[in-house]
Amino acid sequence: MYTSGTTGKPKGIVHSHVGFAVKSAVDFAYGFDIHVDDVIAWIVDMGWLLGPLLIMGGLQLGATIVLTEGVPDHPSPRRLWEIAERNRVTFQGIAPTAARAVMASGDSTFGDLSRIRAFASTGEAWDSPT
């Protein structure tokens, strides 16, 4: 699998000897505090590290994962929040690129996000406006 290349060119990684399964469970349990009653939503690419990490880590801990195809702002700029509301998401992942795409619409309504207890970020670094 490949890293995002945040610190340079994307790098291929080979996980062996159950390292990926263990690392996924540890990261989602201790890094993200995921539990069996959590619902995780994250628009991710299965070709990059986070896609398989989401599936392995989330499911190993008994959480529900919401798989979303497409882009965060189509057919509506509120798409991420509509998915979160409809699926009763408790843990929302978002990348700065996705946040900028949503912000570009100028729509600042979110809907009912009261079930979300945490947000996480991957991809590149955040900038001040985003």
Backbone as XML, in Angstrom:
<?xml version="1.0"?>
<chain id="A" units="angstrom">
  <residue number="1" name="MET">
    <atom name="N" x="0.849" y="-1.168" z="0.000"/>
    <atom name="CA" x="0.000" y="0.000" z="0.000"/>
    <atom name="C" x="0.895" y="1.230" z="0.000"/>
  </residue>
  <residue number="2" name="TYR">
    <atom name="N" x="0.301" y="2.368" z="-0.265"/>
    <atom name="CA" x="1.089" y="3.593" z="-0.397"/>
    <atom name="C" x="0.682" y="4.662" z="0.615"/>
  </residue>
  <residue number="3" name="THR">
    <atom name="N" x="1.664" y="5.404" z="1.064"/>
    <atom name="CA" x="1.416" y="6.549" z="1.927"/>
    <atom name="C" x="0.966" y="7.709" z="1.052"/>
  </residue>
  <residue number="4" name="SER">
    <atom name="N" x="0.462" y="8.763" z="1.650"/>
    <atom name="CA" x="-0.058" y="9.895" z="0.883"/>
    <atom name="C" x="1.030" y="10.760" z="0.274"/>
  </residue>
  <residue number="5" name="GLY">
    <atom name="N" x="2.222" y="10.662" z="0.754"/>
    <atom name="CA" x="3.277" y="11.510" z="0.240"/>
    <atom name="C" x="3.281" y="12.895" z="0.854"/>
  </residue>
  <residue number="6" name="THR">
    <atom name="N" x="2.659" y="13.047" z="2.017"/>
    <atom name="CA" x="2.562" y="14.349" z="2.684"/>
    <atom name="C" x="3.935" y="14.983" z="2.868"/>
  </residue>
  <residue number="7" name="THR">
    <atom name="N" x="4.930" y="14.172" z="3.171"/>
    <atom name="CA" x="6.272" y="14.705" z="3.412"/>
    <atom name="C" x="7.191" y="14.487" z="2.218"/>
  </residue>
  <residue number="8" name="GLY">
    <atom name="N" x="6.644" y="14.242" z="1.065"/>
    <atom name="CA" x="7.461" y="14.014" z="-0.123"/>
    <atom name="C" x="6.720" y="13.094" z="-1.070"/>
  </residue>
  <residue number="9" name="LYS">
    <atom name="N" x="7.463" y="12.389" z="-1.869"/>
    <atom name="CA" x="6.901" y="11.472" z="-2.845"/>
    <atom name="C" x="6.221" y="10.292" z="-2.124"/>
  </residue>
  <residue number="10" name="PRO">
    <atom name="N" x="5.041" y="9.818" z="-2.622"/>
    <atom name="CA" x="4.412" y="8.649" z="-1.996"/>
    <atom name="C" x="5.362" y="7.457" z="-1.952"/>
  </residue>
  <residue number="11" name="LYS">
    <atom name="N" x="5.273" y="6.703" z="-0.847"/>
    <atom name="CA" x="6.167" y="5.572" z="-0.637"/>
    <atom name="C" x="5.373" y="4.285" z="-0.489"/>
  </residue>
  <residue number="12" name="GLY">
    <atom name="N" x="5.831" y="3.224" z="-1.145"/>
    <atom name="CA" x="5.201" y="1.916" z="-0.989"/>
    <atom name="C" x="5.626" y="1.285" z="0.325"/>
  </residue>
  <residue number="13" name="ILE">
    <atom name="N" x="4.683" y="0.615" z="0.982"/>
    <atom name="CA" x="4.950" y="-0.019" z="2.276"/>
    <atom name="C" x="4.503" y="-1.472" z="2.193"/>
  </residue>
  <residue number="14" name="VAL">
    <atom name="N" x="5.285" y="-2.368" z="2.756"/>
    <atom name="CA" x="4.891" y="-3.772" z="2.870"/>
    <atom name="C" x="4.737" y="-4.082" z="4.349"/>
  </residue>
  <residue number="15" name="HIS">
    <atom name="N" x="3.522" y="-4.488" z="4.746"/>
    <atom name="CA" x="3.291" y="-4.909" z="6.133"/>
    <atom name="C" x="3.346" y="-6.429" z="6.162"/>
  </residue>
  <residue number="16" name="SER">
    <atom name="N" x="4.044" y="-6.991" z="7.132"/>
    <atom name="CA" x="4.142" y="-8.448" z="7.221"/>
    <atom name="C" x="3.976" y="-8.905" z="8.664"/>
  </residue>
  <residue number="17" name="HIS">
    <atom name="N" x="3.835" y="-10.190" z="8.840"/>
    <atom name="CA" x="3.759" y="-10.815" z="10.171"/>
    <atom name="C" x="2.674" y="-10.193" z="11.040"/>
  </residue>
  <residue number="18" name="VAL">
    <atom name="N" x="1.519" y="-10.013" z="10.497"/>
    <atom name="CA" x="0.349" y="-9.500" z="11.198"/>
    <atom name="C" x="0.547" y="-8.061" z="11.657"/>
  </residue>
  <residue number="19" name="GLY">
    <atom name="N" x="1.589" y="-7.395" z="11.229"/>
    <atom name="CA" x="1.840" y="-6.026" z="11.668"/>
    <atom name="C" x="0.714" y="-5.076" z="11.341"/>
  </residue>
  <residue number="20" name="PHE">
    <atom name="N" x="0.118" y="-5.192" z="10.150"/>
    <atom name="CA" x="-0.944" y="-4.284" z="9.758"/>
    <atom name="C" x="-2.196" y="-4.490" z="10.604"/>
  </residue>
  <residue number="21" name="ALA">
    <atom name="N" x="-2.557" y="-5.730" z="10.853"/>
    <atom name="CA" x="-3.758" y="-6.012" z="11.658"/>
    <atom name="C" x="-3.599" y="-5.469" z="13.073"/>
  </residue>
  <residue number="22" name="VAL">
    <atom name="N" x="-2.448" y="-5.702" z="13.662"/>
    <atom name="CA" x="-2.207" y="-5.224" z="15.026"/>
    <atom name="C" x="-2.155" y="-3.701" z="15.055"/>
  </residue>
  <residue number="23" name="LYS">
    <atom name="N" x="-1.417" y="-3.088" z="14.129"/>
    <atom name="CA" x="-1.286" y="-1.636" z="14.094"/>
    <atom name="C" x="-2.645" y="-0.962" z="13.867"/>
  </residue>
  <residue number="24" name="SER">
    <atom name="N" x="-3.477" y="-1.525" z="13.000"/>
    <atom name="CA" x="-4.810" y="-0.965" z="12.750"/>
    <atom name="C" x="-5.644" y="-0.955" z="14.022"/>
  </residue>
  <residue number="25" name="ALA">
    <atom name="N" x="-5.674" y="-2.075" z="14.710"/>
    <atom name="CA" x="-6.468" y="-2.166" z="15.939"/>
    <atom name="C" x="-5.945" y="-1.216" z="17.005"/>
  </residue>
  <residue number="26" name="VAL">
    <atom name="N" x="-4.635" y="-1.145" z="17.163"/>
    <atom name="CA" x="-4.043" y="-0.255" z="18.173"/>
    <atom name="C" x="-4.346" y="1.215" z="17.841"/>
  </residue>
  <residue number="27" name="ASP">
    <atom name="N" x="-4.154" y="1.609" z="16.588"/>
    <atom name="CA" x="-4.406" y="2.999" z="16.199"/>
    <atom name="C" x="-5.861" y="3.389" z="16.408"/>
  </residue>
  <residue number="28" name="PHE">
    <atom name="N" x="-6.792" y="2.542" z="16.000"/>
    <atom name="CA" x="-8.200" y="2.890" z="16.134"/>
    <atom name="C" x="-8.678" y="2.797" z="17.583"/>
  </residue>
  <residue number="29" name="ALA">
    <atom name="N" x="-8.110" y="1.883" z="18.361"/>
    <atom name="CA" x="-8.513" y="1.774" z="19.770"/>
    <atom name="C" x="-7.936" y="2.890" z="20.621"/>
  </residue>
  <residue number="30" name="TYR">
    <atom name="N" x="-6.634" y="3.098" z="20.523"/>
    <atom name="CA" x="-5.974" y="4.048" z="21.414"/>
    <atom name="C" x="-5.804" y="5.439" z="20.806"/>
  </residue>
  <residue number="31" name="GLY">
    <atom name="N" x="-5.584" y="5.511" z="19.504"/>
    <atom name="CA" x="-5.420" y="6.811" z="18.859"/>
    <atom name="C" x="-6.747" y="7.520" z="18.609"/>
  </residue>
  <residue number="32" name="PHE">
    <atom name="N" x="-7.766" y="6.751" z="18.221"/>
    <atom name="CA" x="-9.062" y="7.337" z="17.877"/>
    <atom name="C" x="-10.152" y="7.029" z="18.896"/>
  </residue>
  <residue number="33" name="ASP">
    <atom name="N" x="-9.880" y="6.160" z="19.867"/>
    <atom name="CA" x="-10.854" y="5.810" z="20.911"/>
    <atom name="C" x="-12.134" y="5.230" z="20.317"/>
  </residue>
  <residue number="34" name="ILE">
    <atom name="N" x="-11.985" y="4.317" z="19.362"/>
    <atom name="CA" x="-13.127" y="3.688" z="18.703"/>
    <atom name="C" x="-13.613" y="2.511" z="19.541"/>
  </residue>
  <residue number="35" name="HIS">
    <atom name="N" x="-14.947" y="2.412" z="19.636"/>
    <atom name="CA" x="-15.589" y="1.348" z="20.406"/>
    <atom name="C" x="-16.650" y="0.664" z="19.559"/>
  </residue>
  <residue number="36" name="VAL">
    <atom name="N" x="-17.199" y="-0.416" z="20.075"/>
    <atom name="CA" x="-18.173" y="-1.223" z="19.348"/>
    <atom name="C" x="-19.422" y="-0.429" z="18.954"/>
  </residue>
  <residue number="37" name="ASP">
    <atom name="N" x="-19.780" y="0.597" z="19.683"/>
    <atom name="CA" x="-20.979" y="1.363" z="19.364"/>
    <atom name="C" x="-20.708" y="2.566" z="18.451"/>
  </residue>
  <residue number="38" name="ASP">
    <atom name="N" x="-19.495" y="2.708" z="17.965"/>
    <atom name="CA" x="-19.166" y="3.822" z="17.077"/>
    <atom name="C" x="-19.562" y="3.531" z="15.631"/>
  </residue>
  <residue number="39" name="VAL">
    <atom name="N" x="-19.863" y="4.609" z="14.917"/>
    <atom name="CA" x="-20.109" y="4.574" z="13.473"/>
    <atom name="C" x="-19.094" y="5.534" z="12.865"/>
  </residue>
  <residue number="40" name="ILE">
    <atom name="N" x="-18.218" y="5.009" z="12.023"/>
    <atom name="CA" x="-17.120" y="5.790" z="11.458"/>
    <atom name="C" x="-17.416" y="6.113" z="9.998"/>
  </residue>
  <residue number="41" name="ALA">
    <atom name="N" x="-17.308" y="7.397" z="9.639"/>
    <atom name="CA" x="-17.464" y="7.815" z="8.242"/>
    <atom name="C" x="-16.212" y="8.575" z="7.829"/>
  </residue>
  <residue number="42" name="TRP">
    <atom name="N" x="-15.676" y="8.197" z="6.688"/>
    <atom name="CA" x="-14.451" y="8.825" z="6.201"/>
    <atom name="C" x="-14.392" y="8.580" z="4.702"/>
  </residue>
  <residue number="43" name="ILE">
    <atom name="N" x="-14.408" y="9.628" z="3.888"/>
    <atom name="CA" x="-14.247" y="9.420" z="2.449"/>
    <atom name="C" x="-12.764" y="9.188" z="2.203"/>
  </residue>
  <residue number="44" name="VAL">
    <atom name="N" x="-12.433" y="7.958" z="1.837"/>
    <atom name="CA" x="-11.034" y="7.581" z="1.649"/>
    <atom name="C" x="-10.879" y="6.779" z="0.364"/>
  </residue>
  <residue number="45" name="ASP">
    <atom name="N" x="-9.667" y="6.725" z="-0.118"/>
    <atom name="CA" x="-9.322" y="5.939" z="-1.290"/>
    <atom name="C" x="-8.735" y="4.616" z="-0.800"/>
  </residue>
  <residue number="46" name="MET">
    <atom name="N" x="-9.249" y="3.518" z="-1.298"/>
    <atom name="CA" x="-8.766" y="2.206" z="-0.855"/>
    <atom name="C" x="-7.328" y="1.923" z="-1.294"/>
  </residue>
  <residue number="47" name="GLY">
    <atom name="N" x="-6.793" y="2.734" z="-2.199"/>
    <atom name="CA" x="-5.418" y="2.543" z="-2.645"/>
    <atom name="C" x="-4.384" y="3.170" z="-1.730"/>
  </residue>
  <residue number="48" name="TRP">
    <atom name="N" x="-4.828" y="4.017" z="-0.810"/>
    <atom name="CA" x="-3.912" y="4.656" z="0.120"/>
    <atom name="C" x="-4.040" y="3.998" z="1.488"/>
  </residue>
  <residue number="49" name="LEU">
    <atom name="N" x="-3.167" y="4.324" z="2.380"/>
    <atom name="CA" x="-3.099" y="3.662" z="3.680"/>
    <atom name="C" x="-4.395" y="3.739" z="4.475"/>
  </residue>
  <residue number="50" name="LEU">
    <atom name="N" x="-5.070" y="4.877" z="4.493"/>
    <atom name="CA" x="-6.222" y="5.028" z="5.373"/>
    <atom name="C" x="-7.395" y="4.135" z="4.997"/>
  </residue>
  <residue number="51" name="GLY">
    <atom name="N" x="-7.600" y="3.841" z="3.729"/>
    <atom name="CA" x="-8.722" y="2.985" z="3.324"/>
    <atom name="C" x="-8.679" y="1.621" z="3.995"/>
  </residue>
  <residue number="52" name="PRO">
    <atom name="N" x="-7.613" y="0.852" z="3.780"/>
    <atom name="CA" x="-7.515" y="-0.439" z="4.464"/>
    <atom name="C" x="-7.436" y="-0.306" z="5.988"/>
  </residue>
  <residue number="53" name="LEU">
    <atom name="N" x="-6.816" y="0.762" z="6.471"/>
    <atom name="CA" x="-6.726" y="1.001" z="7.913"/>
    <atom name="C" x="-8.122" y="1.178" z="8.511"/>
  </residue>
  <residue number="54" name="LEU">
    <atom name="N" x="-8.980" y="1.933" z="7.822"/>
    <atom name="CA" x="-10.357" y="2.140" z="8.261"/>
    <atom name="C" x="-11.096" y="0.809" z="8.357"/>
  </residue>
  <residue number="55" name="ILE">
    <atom name="N" x="-11.002" y="0.009" z="7.324"/>
    <atom name="CA" x="-11.717" y="-1.264" z="7.313"/>
    <atom name="C" x="-11.181" y="-2.198" z="8.397"/>
  </residue>
  <residue number="56" name="MET">
    <atom name="N" x="-9.878" y="-2.370" z="8.436"/>
    <atom name="CA" x="-9.290" y="-3.288" z="9.423"/>
    <atom name="C" x="-9.493" y="-2.802" z="10.848"/>
  </residue>
  <residue number="57" name="GLY">
    <atom name="N" x="-9.125" y="-1.561" z="11.126"/>
    <atom name="CA" x="-9.207" y="-1.045" z="12.489"/>
    <atom name="C" x="-10.631" y="-0.931" z="12.977"/>
  </residue>
  <residue number="58" name="GLY">
    <atom name="N" x="-11.497" y="-0.360" z="12.159"/>
    <atom name="CA" x="-12.886" y="-0.186" z="12.562"/>
    <atom name="C" x="-13.591" y="-1.510" z="12.805"/>
  </residue>
  <residue number="59" name="LEU">
    <atom name="N" x="-13.465" y="-2.428" z="11.867"/>
    <atom name="CA" x="-14.175" y="-3.694" z="12.001"/>
    <atom name="C" x="-13.581" y="-4.595" z="13.078"/>
  </residue>
  <residue number="60" name="GLN">
    <atom name="N" x="-12.267" y="-4.564" z="13.271"/>
    <atom name="CA" x="-11.676" y="-5.370" z="14.342"/>
    <atom name="C" x="-12.213" y="-4.977" z="15.714"/>
  </residue>
  <residue number="61" name="LEU">
    <atom name="N" x="-12.551" y="-3.703" z="15.862"/>
    <atom name="CA" x="-13.056" y="-3.215" z="17.143"/>
    <atom name="C" x="-14.575" y="-3.289" z="17.229"/>
  </residue>
  <residue number="62" name="GLY">
    <atom name="N" x="-15.219" y="-3.821" z="16.195"/>
    <atom name="CA" x="-16.656" y="-4.007" z="16.214"/>
    <atom name="C" x="-17.461" y="-2.782" z="15.846"/>
  </residue>
  <residue number="63" name="ALA">
    <atom name="N" x="-16.808" y="-1.730" z="15.381"/>
    <atom name="CA" x="-17.516" y="-0.513" z="14.988"/>
    <atom name="C" x="-18.172" y="-0.718" z="13.622"/>
  </residue>
  <residue number="64" name="THR">
    <atom name="N" x="-19.083" y="0.159" z="13.297"/>
    <atom name="CA" x="-19.704" y="0.186" z="11.971"/>
    <atom name="C" x="-18.931" y="1.192" z="11.139"/>
  </residue>
  <residue number="65" name="ILE">
    <atom name="N" x="-18.636" y="0.840" z="9.885"/>
    <atom name="CA" x="-17.965" y="1.786" z="9.005"/>
    <atom name="C" x="-18.908" y="2.152" z="7.867"/>
  </residue>
  <residue number="66" name="VAL">
    <atom name="N" x="-18.870" y="3.416" z="7.480"/>
    <atom name="CA" x="-19.688" y="3.917" z="6.383"/>
    <atom name="C" x="-18.754" y="4.148" z="5.200"/>
  </residue>
  <residue number="67" name="LEU">
    <atom name="N" x="-18.946" y="3.389" z="4.138"/>
    <atom name="CA" x="-18.137" y="3.548" z="2.938"/>
    <atom name="C" x="-18.865" y="4.495" z="1.990"/>
  </residue>
  <residue number="68" name="THR">
    <atom name="N" x="-18.160" y="5.491" z="1.496"/>
    <atom name="CA" x="-18.752" y="6.509" z="0.642"/>
    <atom name="C" x="-17.961" y="6.604" z="-0.648"/>
  </residue>
  <residue number="69" name="GLU">
    <atom name="N" x="-18.661" y="6.529" z="-1.755"/>
    <atom name="CA" x="-18.013" y="6.652" z="-3.048"/>
    <atom name="C" x="-18.211" y="8.061" z="-3.582"/>
  </residue>
  <residue number="70" name="GLY">
    <atom name="N" x="-17.220" y="8.586" z="-4.243"/>
    <atom name="CA" x="-17.356" y="9.889" z="-4.878"/>
    <atom name="C" x="-16.638" y="10.994" z="-4.143"/>
  </residue>
  <residue number="71" name="VAL">
    <atom name="N" x="-17.092" y="12.204" z="-4.376"/>
    <atom name="CA" x="-16.460" y="13.395" z="-3.812"/>
    <atom name="C" x="-17.318" y="13.979" z="-2.687"/>
  </residue>
  <residue number="72" name="PRO">
    <atom name="N" x="-16.724" y="14.787" z="-1.806"/>
    <atom name="CA" x="-17.457" y="15.265" z="-0.634"/>
    <atom name="C" x="-18.524" y="16.318" z="-0.906"/>
  </residue>
  <residue number="73" name="ASP">
    <atom name="N" x="-18.488" y="16.949" z="-2.074"/>
    <atom name="CA" x="-19.394" y="18.079" z="-2.311"/>
    <atom name="C" x="-20.370" y="17.884" z="-3.473"/>
  </residue>
  <residue number="74" name="HIS">
    <atom name="N" x="-20.575" y="16.658" z="-3.900"/>
    <atom name="CA" x="-21.524" y="16.401" z="-4.989"/>
    <atom name="C" x="-22.365" y="15.181" z="-4.648"/>
  </residue>
  <residue number="75" name="PRO">
    <atom name="N" x="-23.641" y="15.235" z="-4.776"/>
    <atom name="CA" x="-24.437" y="16.223" z="-5.493"/>
    <atom name="C" x="-24.795" y="17.465" z="-4.676"/>
  </residue>
  <residue number="76" name="SER">
    <atom name="N" x="-24.392" y="17.503" z="-3.425"/>
    <atom name="CA" x="-24.709" y="18.650" z="-2.573"/>
    <atom name="C" x="-23.467" y="19.029" z="-1.778"/>
  </residue>
  <residue number="77" name="PRO">
    <atom name="N" x="-23.246" y="20.318" z="-1.520"/>
    <atom name="CA" x="-22.097" y="20.690" z="-0.688"/>
    <atom name="C" x="-22.249" y="20.215" z="0.758"/>
  </residue>
  <residue number="78" name="ARG">
    <atom name="N" x="-23.448" y="19.795" z="1.123"/>
    <atom name="CA" x="-23.685" y="19.266" z="2.475"/>
    <atom name="C" x="-23.590" y="17.746" z="2.523"/>
  </residue>
  <residue number="79" name="ARG">
    <atom name="N" x="-23.085" y="17.134" z="1.486"/>
    <atom name="CA" x="-23.079" y="15.679" z="1.372"/>
    <atom name="C" x="-22.472" y="14.980" z="2.592"/>
  </residue>
  <residue number="80" name="LEU">
    <atom name="N" x="-21.294" y="15.404" z="3.041"/>
    <atom name="CA" x="-20.659" y="14.753" z="4.200"/>
    <atom name="C" x="-21.560" y="14.799" z="5.420"/>
  </residue>
  <residue number="81" name="TRP">
    <atom name="N" x="-22.192" y="15.942" z="5.632"/>
    <atom name="CA" x="-23.024" y="16.108" z="6.823"/>
    <atom name="C" x="-24.329" y="15.338" z="6.685"/>
  </residue>
  <residue number="82" name="GLU">
    <atom name="N" x="-24.852" y="15.235" z="5.464"/>
    <atom name="CA" x="-26.057" y="14.433" z="5.230"/>
    <atom name="C" x="-25.771" y="12.960" z="5.485"/>
  </residue>
  <residue number="83" name="ILE">
    <atom name="N" x="-24.613" y="12.494" z="5.036"/>
    <atom name="CA" x="-24.206" y="11.103" z="5.286"/>
    <atom name="C" x="-24.053" y="10.874" z="6.786"/>
  </residue>
  <residue number="84" name="ALA">
    <atom name="N" x="-23.413" y="11.807" z="7.462"/>
    <atom name="CA" x="-23.207" y="11.679" z="8.909"/>
    <atom name="C" x="-24.539" y="11.635" z="9.648"/>
  </residue>
  <residue number="85" name="GLU">
    <atom name="N" x="-25.453" y="12.514" z="9.275"/>
    <atom name="CA" x="-26.752" y="12.563" z="9.947"/>
    <atom name="C" x="-27.555" y="11.284" z="9.669"/>
  </residue>
  <residue number="86" name="ARG">
    <atom name="N" x="-27.631" y="10.889" z="8.411"/>
    <atom name="CA" x="-28.421" y="9.716" z="8.004"/>
    <atom name="C" x="-27.914" y="8.428" z="8.644"/>
  </residue>
  <residue number="87" name="ASN">
    <atom name="N" x="-26.601" y="8.303" z="8.776"/>
    <atom name="CA" x="-26.010" y="7.065" z="9.301"/>
    <atom name="C" x="-25.682" y="7.121" z="10.787"/>
  </residue>
  <residue number="88" name="ARG">
    <atom name="N" x="-26.022" y="8.227" z="11.437"/>
    <atom name="CA" x="-25.783" y="8.403" z="12.874"/>
    <atom name="C" x="-24.304" y="8.236" z="13.223"/>
  </residue>
  <residue number="89" name="VAL">
    <atom name="N" x="-23.475" y="8.918" z="12.444"/>
    <atom name="CA" x="-22.027" y="8.847" z="12.580"/>
    <atom name="C" x="-21.589" y="9.439" z="13.921"/>
  </residue>
  <residue number="90" name="THR">
    <atom name="N" x="-20.656" y="8.740" z="14.570"/>
    <atom name="CA" x="-20.098" y="9.235" z="15.834"/>
    <atom name="C" x="-18.658" y="9.698" z="15.672"/>
  </residue>
  <residue number="91" name="PHE">
    <atom name="N" x="-17.993" y="9.253" z="14.613"/>
    <atom name="CA" x="-16.591" y="9.597" z="14.372"/>
    <atom name="C" x="-16.438" y="9.949" z="12.901"/>
  </residue>
  <residue number="92" name="GLN">
    <atom name="N" x="-16.152" y="11.215" z="12.619"/>
    <atom name="CA" x="-16.066" y="11.710" z="11.246"/>
    <atom name="C" x="-14.627" y="12.016" z="10.880"/>
  </residue>
  <residue number="93" name="GLY">
    <atom name="N" x="-14.139" y="11.408" z="9.809"/>
    <atom name="CA" x="-12.821" y="11.721" z="9.291"/>
    <atom name="C" x="-12.945" y="12.636" z="8.096"/>
  </residue>
  <residue number="94" name="ILE">
    <atom name="N" x="-12.028" y="13.570" z="7.976"/>
    <atom name="CA" x="-12.036" y="14.500" z="6.845"/>
    <atom name="C" x="-10.618" y="14.974" z="6.567"/>
  </residue>
  <residue number="95" name="ALA">
    <atom name="N" x="-10.307" y="15.146" z="5.317"/>
    <atom name="CA" x="-9.007" y="15.681" z="4.916"/>
    <atom name="C" x="-9.167" y="17.166" z="4.597"/>
  </residue>
  <residue number="96" name="PRO">
    <atom name="N" x="-8.120" y="17.950" z="4.758"/>
    <atom name="CA" x="-8.198" y="19.369" z="4.423"/>
    <atom name="C" x="-8.690" y="19.628" z="2.994"/>
  </residue>
  <residue number="97" name="THR">
    <atom name="N" x="-8.292" y="18.802" z="2.043"/>
    <atom name="CA" x="-8.742" y="18.969" z="0.662"/>
    <atom name="C" x="-10.262" y="18.841" z="0.581"/>
  </residue>
  <residue number="98" name="ALA">
    <atom name="N" x="-10.830" y="17.877" z="1.286"/>
    <atom name="CA" x="-12.284" y="17.705" z="1.299"/>
    <atom name="C" x="-12.961" y="18.902" z="1.968"/>
  </residue>
  <residue number="99" name="ALA">
    <atom name="N" x="-12.388" y="19.384" z="3.049"/>
    <atom name="CA" x="-12.960" y="20.545" z="3.749"/>
    <atom name="C" x="-12.952" y="21.778" z="2.844"/>
  </residue>
  <residue number="100" name="ARG">
    <atom name="N" x="-11.875" y="21.972" z="2.100"/>
    <atom name="CA" x="-11.805" y="23.118" z="1.184"/>
    <atom name="C" x="-12.853" y="22.994" z="0.077"/>
  </residue>
  <residue number="101" name="ALA">
    <atom name="N" x="-13.076" y="21.787" z="-0.419"/>
    <atom name="CA" x="-14.088" y="21.577" z="-1.461"/>
    <atom name="C" x="-15.473" y="21.929" z="-0.937"/>
  </residue>
  <residue number="102" name="VAL">
    <atom name="N" x="-15.769" y="21.520" z="0.282"/>
    <atom name="CA" x="-17.061" y="21.828" z="0.896"/>
    <atom name="C" x="-17.184" y="23.333" z="1.137"/>
  </residue>
  <residue number="103" name="MET">
    <atom name="N" x="-16.125" y="23.960" z="1.627"/>
    <atom name="CA" x="-16.137" y="25.399" z="1.913"/>
    <atom name="C" x="-16.310" y="26.230" z="0.646"/>
  </residue>
  <residue number="104" name="ALA">
    <atom name="N" x="-15.816" y="25.757" z="-0.477"/>
    <atom name="CA" x="-15.867" y="26.516" z="-1.730"/>
    <atom name="C" x="-17.299" y="26.788" z="-2.183"/>
  </residue>
  <residue number="105" name="SER">
    <atom name="N" x="-18.239" y="25.986" z="-1.715"/>
    <atom name="CA" x="-19.634" y="26.181" z="-2.108"/>
    <atom name="C" x="-20.254" y="27.401" z="-1.438"/>
  </residue>
  <residue number="106" name="GLY">
    <atom name="N" x="-19.668" y="27.835" z="-0.326"/>
    <atom name="CA" x="-20.225" y="28.964" z="0.413"/>
    <atom name="C" x="-21.369" y="28.570" z="1.334"/>
  </residue>
  <residue number="107" name="ASP">
    <atom name="N" x="-21.767" y="27.296" z="1.329"/>
    <atom name="CA" x="-22.862" y="26.823" z="2.178"/>
    <atom name="C" x="-22.293" y="26.454" z="3.542"/>
  </residue>
  <residue number="108" name="SER">
    <atom name="N" x="-22.733" y="27.124" z="4.572"/>
    <atom name="CA" x="-22.191" y="26.859" z="5.909"/>
    <atom name="C" x="-23.193" y="26.142" z="6.813"/>
  </residue>
  <residue number="109" name="THR">
    <atom name="N" x="-24.230" y="25.521" z="6.227"/>
    <atom name="CA" x="-25.182" y="24.763" z="7.036"/>
    <atom name="C" x="-24.695" y="23.319" z="7.164"/>
  </residue>
  <residue number="110" name="PHE">
    <atom name="N" x="-24.919" y="22.748" z="8.323"/>
    <atom name="CA" x="-24.385" y="21.420" z="8.582"/>
    <atom name="C" x="-25.441" y="20.361" z="8.870"/>
  </residue>
  <residue number="111" name="GLY">
    <atom name="N" x="-26.621" y="20.721" z="9.318"/>
    <atom name="CA" x="-27.594" y="19.720" z="9.730"/>
    <atom name="C" x="-27.313" y="19.293" z="11.162"/>
  </residue>
  <residue number="112" name="ASP">
    <atom name="N" x="-27.880" y="18.167" z="11.548"/>
    <atom name="CA" x="-27.736" y="17.676" z="12.916"/>
    <atom name="C" x="-26.490" y="16.802" z="13.038"/>
  </residue>
  <residue number="113" name="LEU">
    <atom name="N" x="-25.455" y="17.347" z="13.641"/>
    <atom name="CA" x="-24.214" y="16.601" z="13.848"/>
    <atom name="C" x="-24.019" y="16.267" z="15.323"/>
  </residue>
  <residue number="114" name="SER">
    <atom name="N" x="-25.100" y="16.257" z="16.081"/>
    <atom name="CA" x="-25.000" y="16.088" z="17.533"/>
    <atom name="C" x="-24.452" y="14.733" z="17.954"/>
  </residue>
  <residue number="115" name="ARG">
    <atom name="N" x="-24.534" y="13.726" z="17.106"/>
    <atom name="CA" x="-24.001" y="12.403" z="17.461"/>
    <atom name="C" x="-22.480" y="12.327" z="17.275"/>
  </residue>
  <residue number="116" name="ILE">
    <atom name="N" x="-21.904" y="13.216" z="16.464"/>
    <atom name="CA" x="-20.455" y="13.171" z="16.228"/>
    <atom name="C" x="-19.722" y="13.591" z="17.497"/>
  </residue>
  <residue number="117" name="ARG">
    <atom name="N" x="-18.877" y="12.707" z="17.996"/>
    <atom name="CA" x="-18.125" y="12.999" z="19.215"/>
    <atom name="C" x="-16.684" y="13.364" z="18.903"/>
  </residue>
  <residue number="118" name="ALA">
    <atom name="N" x="-16.227" y="13.059" z="17.678"/>
    <atom name="CA" x="-14.836" y="13.360" z="17.335"/>
    <atom name="C" x="-14.665" y="13.471" z="15.826"/>
  </residue>
  <residue number="119" name="PHE">
    <atom name="N" x="-13.733" y="14.330" z="15.448"/>
    <atom name="CA" x="-13.292" y="14.457" z="14.065"/>
    <atom name="C" x="-11.822" y="14.039" z="14.009"/>
  </residue>
  <residue number="120" name="ALA">
    <atom name="N" x="-11.414" y="13.464" z="12.894"/>
    <atom name="CA" x="-10.002" y="13.143" z="12.684"/>
    <atom name="C" x="-9.616" y="13.637" z="11.299"/>
  </residue>
  <residue number="121" name="SER">
    <atom name="N" x="-8.334" y="13.791" z="11.099"/>
    <atom name="CA" x="-7.843" y="14.330" z="9.843"/>
    <atom name="C" x="-6.708" y="13.482" z="9.296"/>
  </residue>
  <residue number="122" name="THR">
    <atom name="N" x="-6.674" y="13.394" z="7.979"/>
    <atom name="CA" x="-5.547" y="12.762" z="7.296"/>
    <atom name="C" x="-5.282" y="13.539" z="6.019"/>
  </residue>
  <residue number="123" name="GLY">
    <atom name="N" x="-4.238" y="13.158" z="5.348"/>
    <atom name="CA" x="-3.898" y="13.819" z="4.090"/>
    <atom name="C" x="-2.767" y="14.790" z="4.319"/>
  </residue>
  <residue number="124" name="GLU">
    <atom name="N" x="-3.029" y="16.028" z="3.981"/>
    <atom name="CA" x="-2.000" y="17.055" z="4.113"/>
    <atom name="C" x="-2.257" y="17.913" z="5.347"/>
  </residue>
  <residue number="125" name="ALA">
    <atom name="N" x="-1.366" y="18.842" z="5.590"/>
    <atom name="CA" x="-1.504" y="19.742" z="6.741"/>
    <atom name="C" x="-2.658" y="20.704" z="6.517"/>
  </residue>
  <residue number="126" name="TRP">
    <atom name="N" x="-3.278" y="21.158" z="7.593"/>
    <atom name="CA" x="-4.350" y="22.147" z="7.536"/>
    <atom name="C" x="-3.743" y="23.541" z="7.392"/>
  </residue>
  <residue number="127" name="ASP">
    <atom name="N" x="-4.459" y="24.411" z="6.698"/>
    <atom name="CA" x="-4.072" y="25.811" z="6.630"/>
    <atom name="C" x="-5.054" y="26.623" z="7.479"/>
  </residue>
  <residue number="128" name="SER">
    <atom name="N" x="-4.709" y="27.851" z="7.810"/>
    <atom name="CA" x="-5.527" y="28.662" z="8.710"/>
    <atom name="C" x="-6.971" y="28.879" z="8.228"/>
  </residue>
  <residue number="129" name="PRO">
    <atom name="N" x="-7.204" y="29.261" z="6.973"/>
    <atom name="CA" x="-8.604" y="29.497" z="6.555"/>
    <atom name="C" x="-9.474" y="28.238" z="6.673"/>
  </residue>
  <residue number="130" name="THR">
    <atom name="N" x="-8.908" y="27.104" z="6.353"/>
    <atom name="CA" x="-9.678" y="25.853" z="6.386"/>
    <atom name="C" x="-9.892" y="25.425" z="7.829"/>
  </residue>
</chain>
